[in-house]
Amino acid sequence: MQSHFEQRGPRLDTTSPSVRHLQELIRHSTQVSIAMEGGEQLRGTLRWQDADFLALQQQSELPLVLLNRSKVVLLRALG
């Protein structure tokens, strides 16, 4: 039986083309533009992804911004 600390959330489906594409953007540190629900526009580099969030680095001296995947309406590579 697993303890509370050993339980894991939903796994990322690495067979999904969109997940593989995001991993490629992360691997190559490609700049991206992201549109969120409500119209907010963000730019930066994706650092990691999991089943619920994307981590965006907007500037090297700033902390990561966590974006709820379900609130992203558009993600476009800039480079």
The first five atom37 places (N, CA, C, CB, O) and aatype in JSON, in Angstrom:
{
  "aatype": [12, 5, 15, 8, 13, 6, 5, 1, 7, 14, 1, 10, 3, 16, 16, 15, 14, 15, 19, 1, 8, 10, 5, 6, 10, 9, 1, 8, 15, 16, 5, 19, 15, 9, 0, 12, 6, 7, 7, 6, 5, 10, 1, 7, 16, 10, 1, 17, 5, 3, 0, 3, 13, 10, 0, 10, 5, 5, 5, 15, 6, 10, 14, 10, 19, 10, 10, 2, 1, 15, 11, 19, 19, 10, 10, 1, 0, 10, 7],
  "atom_mask": [
    [1, 1, 1, 1, 1],
    [1, 1, 1, 1, 1],
    [1, 1, 1, 1, 1],
    [1, 1, 1, 1, 1],
    [1, 1, 1, 1, 1],
    [1, 1, 1, 1, 1],
    [1, 1, 1, 1, 1],
    [1, 1, 1, 1, 1],
    [1, 1, 1, 0, 1],
    [1, 1, 1, 1, 1],
    [1, 1, 1, 1, 1],
    [1, 1, 1, 1, 1],
    [1, 1, 1, 1, 1],
    [1, 1, 1, 1, 1],
    [1, 1, 1, 1, 1],
    [1, 1, 1, 1, 1],
    [1, 1, 1, 1, 1],
    [1, 1, 1, 1, 1],
    [1, 1, 1, 1, 1],
    [1, 1, 1, 1, 1],
    [1, 1, 1, 1, 1],
    [1, 1, 1, 1, 1],
    [1, 1, 1, 1, 1],
    [1, 1, 1, 1, 1],
    [1, 1, 1, 1, 1],
    [1, 1, 1, 1, 1],
    [1, 1, 1, 1, 1],
    [1, 1, 1, 1, 1],
    [1, 1, 1, 1, 1],
    [1, 1, 1, 1, 1],
    [1, 1, 1, 1, 1],
    [1, 1, 1, 1, 1],
    [1, 1, 1, 1, 1],
    [1, 1, 1, 1, 1],
    [1, 1, 1, 1, 1],
    [1, 1, 1, 1, 1],
    [1, 1, 1, 1, 1],
    [1, 1, 1, 0, 1],
    [1, 1, 1, 0, 1],
    [1, 1, 1, 1, 1],
    [1, 1, 1, 1, 1],
    [1, 1, 1, 1, 1],
    [1, 1, 1, 1, 1],
    [1, 1, 1, 0, 1],
    [1, 1, 1, 1, 1],
    [1, 1, 1, 1, 1],
    [1, 1, 1, 1, 1],
    [1, 1, 1, 1, 1],
    [1, 1, 1, 1, 1],
    [1, 1, 1, 1, 1],
    [1, 1, 1, 1, 1],
    [1, 1, 1, 1, 1],
    [1, 1, 1, 1, 1],
    [1, 1, 1, 1, 1],
    [1, 1, 1, 1, 1],
    [1, 1, 1, 1, 1],
    [1, 1, 1, 1, 1],
    [1, 1, 1, 1, 1],
    [1, 1, 1, 1, 1],
    [1, 1, 1, 1, 1],
    [1, 1, 1, 1, 1],
    [1, 1, 1, 1, 1],
    [1, 1, 1, 1, 1],
    [1, 1, 1, 1, 1],
    [1, 1, 1, 1, 1],
    [1, 1, 1, 1, 1],
    [1, 1, 1, 1, 1],
    [1, 1, 1, 1, 1],
    [1, 1, 1, 1, 1],
    [1, 1, 1, 1, 1],
    [1, 1, 1, 1, 1],
    [1, 1, 1, 1, 1],
    [1, 1, 1, 1, 1],
    [1, 1, 1, 1, 1],
    [1, 1, 1, 1, 1],
    [1, 1, 1, 1, 1],
    [1, 1, 1, 1, 1],
    [1, 1, 1, 1, 1],
    [1, 1, 1, 0, 1]
  ],
  "atom_positions": [
    [[0.84, -1.18, 0.0], [0.0, 0.0, 0.0], [0.88, 1.25, 0.0], [-0.96, 0.0, 1.22], [1.87, 1.33, 0.74]],
    [[0.53, 2.21, -0.83], [1.32, 3.43, -0.93], [0.92, 4.42, 0.15], [1.16, 4.06, -2.31], [-0.25, 4.52, 0.52]],
    [[1.91, 5.16, 0.63], [1.61, 6.24, 1.56], [1.14, 7.46, 0.76], [2.86, 6.59, 2.44], [1.22, 7.47, -0.47]],
    [[0.67, 8.47, 1.47], [0.23, 9.7, 0.82], [1.35, 10.32, -0.01], [-0.26, 10.71, 1.87], [1.09, 10.88, -1.07]],
    [[2.59, 10.22, 0.46], [3.72, 10.83, -0.23], [4.14, 10.05, -1.47], [4.88, 10.96, 0.71], [4.84, 10.59, -2.33]],
    [[3.74, 8.8, -1.57], [4.12, 7.97, -2.71], [3.08, 8.0, -3.82], [4.35, 6.56, -2.28], [3.34, 7.52, -4.92]],
    [[1.91, 8.53, -3.54], [0.87, 8.58, -4.55], [1.27, 9.58, -5.63], [-0.5, 8.96, -3.93], [1.83, 10.64, -5.35]],
    [[0.97, 9.22, -6.83], [1.32, 10.1, -7.95], [0.06, 10.49, -8.7], [2.32, 9.42, -8.9], [-0.91, 9.73, -8.76]],
    [[0.09, 11.67, -9.26], [-1.03, 12.17, -10.03], [-1.06, 11.52, -11.41], [0.0, 0.0, 0.0], [-0.32, 10.57, -11.68]],
    [[-1.89, 12.05, -12.28], [-1.97, 11.5, -13.63], [-0.65, 11.65, -14.36], [-3.08, 12.19, -14.42], [0.04, 12.66, -14.24]],
    [[-0.31, 10.62, -15.1], [0.95, 10.65, -15.85], [0.78, 11.4, -17.16], [1.45, 9.23, -16.11], [-0.31, 11.43, -17.73]],
    [[1.85, 11.99, -17.62], [1.87, 12.69, -18.9], [1.89, 11.66, -20.01], [3.09, 13.65, -18.99], [2.73, 10.76, -19.99]],
    [[1.0, 11.77, -20.97], [0.93, 10.83, -22.09], [1.99, 11.19, -23.13], [-0.49, 10.83, -22.72], [1.75, 12.04, -23.99]],
    [[3.13, 10.57, -23.05], [4.24, 10.89, -23.95], [4.04, 10.37, -25.37], [5.53, 10.34, -23.4], [4.87, 10.62, -26.24]],
    [[2.95, 9.64, -25.61], [2.65, 9.21, -26.98], [1.86, 10.27, -27.73], [1.86, 7.9, -26.95], [1.7, 10.18, -28.94]],
    [[1.37, 11.28, -27.01], [0.59, 12.35, -27.62], [1.51, 13.27, -28.44], [-0.17, 13.15, -26.54], [2.55, 13.7, -27.94]],
    [[1.13, 13.58, -29.68], [1.96, 14.47, -30.5], [2.18, 15.84, -29.87], [1.33, 14.64, -31.86], [3.26, 16.41, -30.0]],
    [[1.17, 16.38, -29.19], [1.33, 17.7, -28.59], [2.34, 17.66, -27.44], [-0.02, 18.23, -28.08], [3.13, 18.6, -27.29]],
    [[2.33, 16.61, -26.65], [3.3, 16.47, -25.56], [4.71, 16.33, -26.13], [2.96, 15.23, -24.67], [5.65, 16.95, -25.63]],
    [[4.85, 15.53, -27.17], [6.18, 15.37, -27.8], [6.67, 16.69, -28.39], [6.13, 14.28, -28.91], [7.85, 17.01, -28.31]],
    [[5.75, 17.46, -29.0], [6.15, 18.75, -29.58], [6.61, 19.71, -28.48], [4.97, 19.37, -30.38], [7.62, 20.4, -28.64]],
    [[5.88, 19.77, -27.37], [6.3, 20.63, -26.27], [7.64, 20.19, -25.72], [5.25, 20.63, -25.16], [8.47, 21.03, -25.38]],
    [[7.88, 18.89, -25.62], [9.18, 18.4, -25.15], [10.3, 18.85, -26.09], [9.18, 16.87, -25.03], [11.39, 19.18, -25.64]],
    [[10.02, 18.87, -27.37], [11.0, 19.35, -28.35], [11.29, 20.84, -28.13], [10.5, 19.1, -29.79], [12.44, 21.26, -28.2]],
    [[10.26, 21.63, -27.89], [10.45, 23.06, -27.61], [11.27, 23.26, -26.33], [9.08, 23.77, -27.47], [12.13, 24.14, -26.28]],
    [[11.01, 22.45, -25.32], [11.77, 22.53, -24.07], [13.23, 22.15, -24.31], [11.14, 21.6, -22.99], [14.14, 22.85, -23.87]],
    [[13.44, 21.04, -25.0], [14.79, 20.52, -25.26], [15.66, 21.54, -26.0], [14.72, 19.23, -26.07], [16.85, 21.66, -25.74]],
    [[15.04, 22.28, -26.94], [15.8, 23.23, -27.77], [15.73, 24.67, -27.24], [15.29, 23.2, -29.2], [16.24, 25.59, -27.87]],
    [[15.09, 24.86, -26.08], [14.95, 26.2, -25.47], [14.39, 27.22, -26.46], [16.3, 26.7, -24.95], [14.87, 28.34, -26.56]],
    [[13.36, 26.8, -27.19], [12.72, 27.65, -28.19], [11.83, 28.68, -27.5], [11.9, 26.8, -29.18], [11.05, 28.34, -26.62]],
    [[11.96, 29.93, -27.91], [11.08, 30.99, -27.41], [9.66, 30.73, -27.89], [11.58, 32.4, -27.88], [9.44, 30.33, -29.03]],
    [[8.69, 30.95, -27.0], [7.29, 30.72, -27.34], [6.45, 31.93, -26.95], [6.75, 29.46, -26.65], [6.82, 32.72, -26.08]],
    [[5.32, 32.05, -27.61], [4.29, 33.03, -27.26], [3.07, 32.22, -26.83], [3.96, 34.0, -28.48], [2.66, 31.29, -27.52]],
    [[2.49, 32.58, -25.69], [1.36, 31.85, -25.14], [0.21, 32.81, -24.88], [1.75, 31.1, -23.84], [0.39, 33.84, -24.24]],
    [[-0.97, 32.47, -25.4], [-2.19, 33.23, -25.12], [-3.01, 32.44, -24.12], [-3.01, 33.51, -26.44], [-3.25, 31.24, -24.29]],
    [[-3.43, 33.12, -23.07], [-4.21, 32.49, -22.01], [-5.68, 32.9, -22.13], [-3.65, 32.88, -20.63], [-6.01, 33.9, -22.77]],
    [[-6.57, 32.09, -21.51], [-7.96, 32.51, -21.41], [-7.99, 33.89, -20.79], [-8.81, 31.49, -20.58], [-7.23, 34.17, -19.86]],
    [[-8.84, 34.75, -21.27], [-8.91, 36.11, -20.74], [-8.05, 37.08, -21.52], [0.0, 0.0, 0.0], [-8.11, 38.28, -21.27]],
    [[-7.24, 36.57, -22.47], [-6.49, 37.44, -23.35], [-5.06, 37.75, -22.96], [0.0, 0.0, 0.0], [-4.35, 38.42, -23.72]],
    [[-4.59, 37.31, -21.79], [-3.21, 37.59, -21.39], [-2.23, 36.91, -22.34], [-2.96, 37.12, -19.94], [-2.41, 35.74, -22.7]],
    [[-1.21, 37.65, -22.76], [-0.17, 37.14, -23.65], [1.15, 37.04, -22.89], [-0.02, 38.06, -24.89], [1.55, 37.98, -22.22]],
    [[1.81, 35.91, -22.99], [3.09, 35.69, -22.32], [4.12, 35.22, -23.33], [2.95, 34.67, -21.17], [3.8, 34.54, -24.31]],
    [[5.38, 35.6, -23.09], [6.5, 35.14, -23.93], [7.6, 34.63, -23.03], [7.03, 36.29, -24.84], [7.79, 35.11, -21.92]],
    [[8.32, 33.65, -23.53], [9.44, 33.12, -22.78], [9.84, 31.76, -23.31], [0.0, 0.0, 0.0], [9.56, 31.41, -24.45]],
    [[10.5, 31.0, -22.44], [10.99, 29.67, -22.78], [10.37, 28.66, -21.83], [12.54, 29.61, -22.72], [10.38, 28.84, -20.62]],
    [[9.81, 27.59, -22.4], [9.28, 26.53, -21.56], [10.43, 25.78, -20.91], [8.39, 25.56, -22.39], [11.42, 25.48, -21.57]],
    [[10.29, 25.47, -19.62], [11.34, 24.74, -18.89], [10.94, 23.31, -18.59], [11.67, 25.45, -17.6], [11.78, 22.41, -18.63]],
    [[9.66, 23.08, -18.28], [9.18, 21.72, -18.05], [7.67, 21.69, -18.19], [9.61, 21.21, -16.67], [7.01, 22.73, -18.21]],
    [[7.13, 20.49, -18.28], [5.69, 20.3, -18.32], [5.32, 19.08, -17.49], [5.19, 20.15, -19.77], [6.12, 18.15, -17.35]],
    [[4.13, 19.1, -16.95], [3.58, 17.9, -16.33], [2.12, 17.82, -16.77], [3.71, 17.93, -14.75], [1.7, 18.57, -17.64]],
    [[1.37, 16.92, -16.18], [-0.01, 16.69, -16.62], [-0.9, 17.91, -16.4], [-0.6, 15.49, -15.89], [-1.92, 18.05, -17.07]],
    [[-0.54, 18.81, -15.49], [-1.4, 19.94, -15.17], [-0.84, 21.31, -15.53], [-1.69, 19.93, -13.73], [-1.6, 22.23, -15.82]],
    [[0.48, 21.45, -15.53], [1.09, 22.78, -15.68], [2.23, 22.8, -16.7], [1.6, 23.26, -14.35], [2.85, 21.78, -16.99]],
    [[2.47, 24.0, -17.22], [3.65, 24.32, -18.02], [4.45, 25.33, -17.2], [3.28, 24.88, -19.46], [3.86, 26.23, -16.59]],
    [[5.76, 25.2, -17.19], [6.61, 26.17, -16.5], [7.27, 27.06, -17.55], [7.69, 25.45, -15.62], [7.99, 26.57, -18.43]],
    [[7.03, 28.36, -17.45], [7.54, 29.33, -18.4], [8.57, 30.23, -17.73], [6.4, 30.17, -18.99], [8.31, 30.8, -16.67]],
    [[9.74, 30.35, -18.36], [10.78, 31.28, -17.9], [10.7, 32.51, -18.78], [12.23, 30.63, -17.95], [11.06, 32.46, -19.96]],
    [[10.22, 33.63, -18.21], [10.08, 34.84, -19.0], [11.4, 35.6, -19.12], [9.02, 35.74, -18.39], [11.73, 36.09, -20.19]],
    [[12.14, 35.69, -18.03], [13.47, 36.3, -18.01], [14.32, 35.49, -17.06], [13.41, 37.81, -17.59], [13.82, 34.93, -16.09]],
    [[15.61, 35.42, -17.34], [16.48, 34.55, -16.55], [16.53, 34.91, -15.07], [17.88, 34.59, -17.11], [16.73, 34.03, -14.24]],
    [[16.35, 36.18, -14.73], [16.43, 36.58, -13.32], [15.1, 36.45, -12.58], [16.92, 38.01, -13.23], [15.05, 36.63, -11.36]],
    [[14.04, 36.15, -13.3], [12.72, 36.01, -12.68], [12.4, 34.54, -12.39], [11.63, 36.62, -13.58], [12.9, 33.66, -13.09]],
    [[11.56, 34.28, -11.39], [11.16, 32.9, -11.12], [10.25, 32.37, -12.23], [10.45, 32.8, -9.76], [9.69, 33.15, -13.01]],
    [[10.13, 31.05, -12.3], [9.26, 30.42, -13.29], [7.8, 30.82, -13.05], [9.41, 28.89, -13.25], [7.38, 31.01, -11.91]],
    [[7.05, 30.93, -14.13], [5.62, 31.15, -14.06], [4.96, 29.82, -14.4], [5.16, 32.31, -15.05], [5.25, 29.22, -15.44]],
    [[4.06, 29.35, -13.52], [3.35, 28.1, -13.77], [2.01, 28.41, -14.42], [3.16, 27.3, -12.45], [1.22, 29.2, -13.89]],
    [[1.78, 27.79, -15.56], [0.56, 28.02, -16.33], [-0.28, 26.76, -16.32], [0.88, 28.46, -17.78], [0.21, 25.68, -16.66]],
    [[-1.53, 26.89, -15.93], [-2.44, 25.76, -15.96], [-2.71, 25.4, -17.42], [-3.77, 26.08, -15.21], [-3.17, 26.24, -18.19]],
    [[-2.42, 24.17, -17.8], [-2.56, 23.74, -19.19], [-3.96, 23.98, -19.73], [-2.21, 22.28, -19.33], [-4.14, 24.31, -20.9]],
    [[-4.98, 23.81, -18.87], [-6.36, 23.95, -19.33], [-6.73, 25.4, -19.64], [-7.3, 23.39, -18.28], [-7.77, 25.64, -20.25]],
    [[-5.92, 26.35, -19.24], [-6.19, 27.77, -19.47], [-5.43, 28.33, -20.67], [-5.85, 28.57, -18.24], [-5.64, 29.49, -21.05]],
    [[-4.55, 27.53, -21.27], [-3.79, 27.96, -22.45], [-4.67, 27.8, -23.67], [-2.46, 27.15, -22.6], [-5.21, 26.71, -23.92]],
    [[-4.84, 28.88, -24.45], [-5.65, 28.79, -25.66], [-4.81, 28.74, -26.92], [-6.6, 29.97, -25.73], [-5.27, 28.25, -27.95]],
    [[-3.57, 29.23, -26.85], [-2.68, 29.2, -28.01], [-1.24, 29.21, -27.54], [-2.96, 30.39, -28.94], [-0.86, 29.99, -26.67]],
    [[-0.43, 28.35, -28.13], [1.0, 28.32, -27.85], [1.7, 28.25, -29.2], [1.39, 27.09, -26.91], [1.46, 27.33, -29.99]],
    [[2.56, 29.22, -29.45], [3.24, 29.3, -30.75], [4.73, 29.46, -30.55], [2.68, 30.47, -31.6], [5.18, 30.29, -29.76]],
    [[5.5, 28.64, -31.27], [6.96, 28.76, -31.26], [7.36, 30.02, -32.02], [7.64, 27.49, -31.87], [6.8, 30.31, -33.07]],
    [[8.33, 30.75, -31.49], [8.79, 31.99, -32.12], [10.1, 31.82, -32.88], [8.96, 33.06, -31.09], [10.49, 32.71, -33.64]],
    [[10.76, 30.71, -32.68], [12.05, 30.54, -33.33], [12.19, 29.24, -34.05], [0.0, 0.0, 0.0], [13.23, 28.97, -34.65]]
  ]
}
